Each structure stands twice: as C-alpha cells, then as structure tokens.
Amino acid sequence: MCTPFRVLLAALLDQTGQRQNGRETTMLSTRKSALAGSLVLGAGLLLAPTVPTAAADTRDAQACPGDPYYTVERIKTTYEPIGSTAGKRNAASSTSRLTYALATTVSKATAWSVELGGSMEFAVATVEAKAGVEVTKSVERGRTVTNWMDVPGGKYGYTTPKIQRSTYVIEKWMDKPNCSPKFMGNMGTLKAITAYPFFSECVSTGPCTPKP
C-alpha cells in the first residue's frame, strides 16, 4: 500500500525542524515548501483522470459492399419443329383419344453467346435460378416422342413435335457506395431449350396447321 503524501511531508518537516540555525531553518523551510509543492504537483499528475479521445467514424452508414450480381431478362419465346406433322381422323361418332408416336428428325441445342464472360454452365445455372425454368442442353434426332389428343367424332387431329426455345439476356449489376444500382453490361445471351418435347396441335374437319 502506498504511503500518503501528508505522512511523507510530516516526516521531512520533523527531521529538518531539529536544526536550530536560523539560516538553515529558513533555507530548509524554503526547500520544504518546494518539496511539498513538488509532491502535490506529482500527486496531481498521478491522480489526473485520463480523458479518452473519440476517433472520428468516417464510414458511410449506408455503404453497400459493391459485390456484382446478375439479373435475367427474357427477350422472346419461339417454337421449332423437330419432326414431321402427323394427322389422324377419328372415324367414331364420339370423341376418341388418338395417340401419335413421332420420330425426331433434327437435333437442337441450347446456345450461349458470351459478351462480358461466363461459361455455358454459369448461364444455364443463372437462368434456371432466376427465371425458374428447366433448361435442356440438347435434343438428338432419331428419338421417338409420344403425344395424344382428344378428337371429336368425324374430325381430324394434327400434331407436330417441337421444342420451346426461350431467349434470355443475363445482365451484370453492381451497387454504388450509396446503394444505387450500376449497370455493368451483359454477360451474354442464352437461347435455351425450355420445353422438350413440346407438341403443337390443331383439330379440324380437314387438314390444318398445328399451332403454336
């Protein structure tokens, strides 16, 4: 435990007070005053509270991380035939279900046209996740696909095997520090097979063209 400053001061005064010489007494008194002042000053320095310095926070409370992200825009949807049109007449007097076994005669594939970058796998995964569709990468010829139609009595039913192709643009974006979006460009365009097989149909009293 530290000795109080008053006790130290009293001890010093007692030792110096034993000397009788006036001059020495005067000089010692002066020294005692100086010593007492030094002790008081030292105590003040030791006991002075430390005031913490607040560091200025220069960070923007609304700052965004600036990581890139992607959006998907569907441009158009088309239908492409992958086999020949087949037609049948329902000879019955009531509606009947007619079945068609159709052979594919051409091959089709999903196509990726890259601009900023990214692989086919990246494009397919992004479109499936953002657009909520299932992408078929390729369709081979020589396959048999089956369709059925309910055709009224005395009428014809025609059907054509096709694929549904949807075209998507994958856009790249990035947030500015103030969180406003910044368009960085197009990653590319995916012409995806989004339905296979797809069957166009028509019902008529004679030959007709299946749609779409």
C-alpha positions in Angstrom: 0.0 0.0 0.0 1.4 3.5 -0.9 2.3 5.9 2.0 0.1 9.0 2.0 1.8 12.2 0.9 0.9 14.0 4.2 2.8 11.4 6.2 5.9 11.8 4.0 5.7 15.5 4.3 5.4 15.4 8.1 8.4 13.1 8.4 10.5 15.5 6.4 9.4 18.5 8.4 10.3 16.8 11.7 13.8 15.9 10.5 14.6 19.4 9.3 12.9 21.1 12.3 15.6 19.7 14.7 18.2 22.1 13.3 18.5 25.4 15.2 20.4 27.6 12.9 18.1 30.3 11.6 19.6 30.4 8.3 19.5 26.8 7.8 16.0 26.8 9.2 15.0 29.4 6.6 16.7 27.5 3.8 15.2 24.3 4.9 11.8 25.9 5.1 12.2 27.1 1.5 13.3 23.6 0.5 10.3 22.1 2.4 7.9 24.4 0.6 9.4 23.4 -2.8 9.4 19.7 -1.9 5.8 20.0 -0.7 4.8 21.7 -3.9 6.6 19.0 -5.9 4.8 16.3 -4.0 1.4 18.0 -4.5 2.2 18.5 -8.2 3.2 14.9 -8.5 0.1 13.7 -6.9 -2.0 15.9 -9.2 -0.2 14.3 -12.2 -0.8 10.8 -10.9 -4.4 11.4 -10.0 -5.4 13.4 -13.1 -8.1 11.5 -14.9 -7.4 10.3 -18.5 -9.9 11.7 -21.0 -10.4 9.2 -23.8 -10.1 10.7 -27.3 -13.0 9.7 -29.6 -11.9 8.6 -33.0 -14.0 10.1 -35.8 -16.0 7.4 -37.7 -15.8 8.3 -41.4 -17.6 5.2 -42.6 -20.8 5.7 -44.5 -23.6 4.1 -42.5 -25.4 3.3 -45.8 -22.4 2.0 -47.7 -23.1 -1.1 -49.9 -20.5 -3.9 -50.4 -20.3 -3.4 -54.1 -20.4 -7.1 -55.0 -21.6 -7.9 -58.5 -25.0 -9.6 -59.0 -26.9 -10.8 -62.0 -30.5 -10.4 -63.4 -32.2 -12.3 -66.2 -34.5 -10.8 -68.8 -36.5 -12.9 -71.2 -36.5 -11.4 -74.7 -38.7 -13.8 -76.7 -40.1 -17.3 -76.9 -40.3 -19.3 -80.1 -41.2 -22.9 -81.2 -39.0 -25.0 -83.5 -40.1 -28.3 -85.1 -38.0 -31.4 -84.5 -40.1 -33.8 -86.6 -42.9 -34.1 -89.1 -46.5 -33.3 -88.6 -48.8 -36.3 -88.2 -52.6 -36.3 -88.6 -55.4 -38.8 -87.9 -59.2 -38.8 -88.4 -61.5 -40.0 -85.7 -63.9 -42.3 -87.6 -66.0 -42.8 -84.5 -69.2 -40.8 -83.8 -67.9 -39.7 -80.4 -64.7 -38.2 -79.1 -61.8 -40.5 -79.0 -58.2 -40.2 -77.7 -55.8 -40.6 -80.6 -52.1 -41.5 -79.9 -49.2 -40.3 -82.0 -45.7 -41.8 -82.0 -43.4 -39.3 -83.6 -39.8 -39.5 -84.6 -37.4 -36.6 -84.2 -35.6 -35.8 -87.4 -33.4 -32.9 -86.4 -31.0 -32.1 -83.5 -31.3 -29.0 -81.4 -29.1 -27.4 -78.7 -29.1 -24.6 -76.2 -26.8 -21.9 -77.4 -24.7 -19.4 -75.3 -23.4 -16.1 -76.9 -20.9 -14.7 -74.5 -20.2 -10.9 -74.1 -18.6 -10.0 -70.7 -17.8 -13.5 -69.8 -19.1 -16.7 -68.2 -19.4 -20.3 -69.3 -22.4 -22.2 -70.5 -22.7 -23.8 -67.1 -22.8 -20.4 -65.5 -25.5 -19.2 -68.0 -27.7 -22.3 -67.6 -27.5 -22.2 -63.8 -28.3 -18.5 -63.6 -31.3 -18.7 -65.9 -32.7 -21.7 -64.1 -32.3 -20.0 -60.7 -33.6 -16.6 -61.7 -36.3 -17.5 -64.2 -37.5 -20.7 -62.6 -37.2 -22.8 -65.7 -35.5 -26.1 -66.5 -33.1 -25.9 -69.4 -32.4 -28.8 -71.7 -28.9 -28.6 -73.2 -29.5 -30.7 -76.3 -32.0 -32.8 -78.2 -30.9 -35.6 -80.5 -32.6 -36.8 -83.7 -33.8 -40.4 -84.1 -35.8 -40.3 -80.8 -39.4 -41.3 -80.5 -41.8 -39.0 -78.7 -45.4 -39.7 -78.0 -48.4 -37.4 -77.9 -52.2 -38.0 -77.5 -55.2 -35.8 -78.5 -58.9 -36.0 -77.7 -60.5 -35.6 -81.2 -64.3 -35.3 -81.7 -66.0 -37.9 -83.9 -65.6 -37.3 -87.6 -62.8 -34.7 -87.2 -59.0 -34.7 -87.8 -56.3 -34.2 -85.2 -52.9 -33.0 -86.3 -49.8 -32.6 -84.1 -46.1 -31.6 -84.6 -43.2 -32.3 -82.2 -41.3 -29.2 -81.4 -39.1 -27.6 -78.8 -39.8 -24.4 -76.9 -36.8 -22.0 -77.1 -36.6 -19.0 -74.8 -34.0 -16.3 -75.3 -32.6 -14.7 -72.1 -30.1 -11.9 -71.6 -28.0 -12.1 -68.4 -27.2 -8.6 -67.1 -24.4 -7.8 -64.7 -25.0 -5.1 -62.0 -23.1 -3.6 -59.1 -24.2 -1.4 -56.2 -22.5 2.0 -55.8 -21.4 3.1 -52.3 -24.7 4.9 -51.9 -26.5 1.7 -52.8 -27.9 2.9 -56.2 -27.5 0.2 -58.9 -24.9 0.5 -61.7 -25.3 -1.5 -64.9 -22.0 -3.1 -65.8 -23.1 -4.7 -69.1 -24.4 -8.0 -70.5 -22.8 -11.3 -69.6 -24.3 -12.8 -72.7 -27.4 -14.2 -74.3 -28.7 -17.7 -73.7 -31.0 -19.3 -76.3 -32.3 -22.0 -74.1 -34.5 -25.1 -74.8 -37.1 -24.7 -72.1 -39.6 -27.3 -73.1 -39.0 -30.7 -74.8 -40.9 -32.3 -76.3 -43.5 -29.6 -77.0 -46.5 -30.6 -79.2 -48.3 -28.1 -81.4 -51.9 -29.2 -82.1 -55.0 -28.5 -84.2 -58.4 -30.1 -84.6 -60.5 -29.6 -87.8 -62.8 -31.1 -90.3 -59.9 -31.3 -92.7 -56.1 -30.8 -92.8 -54.8 -28.0 -90.5 -51.6 -26.4 -89.3 -50.7 -27.1 -85.7 -50.0 -24.1 -83.5 -48.1 -22.6 -82.0 
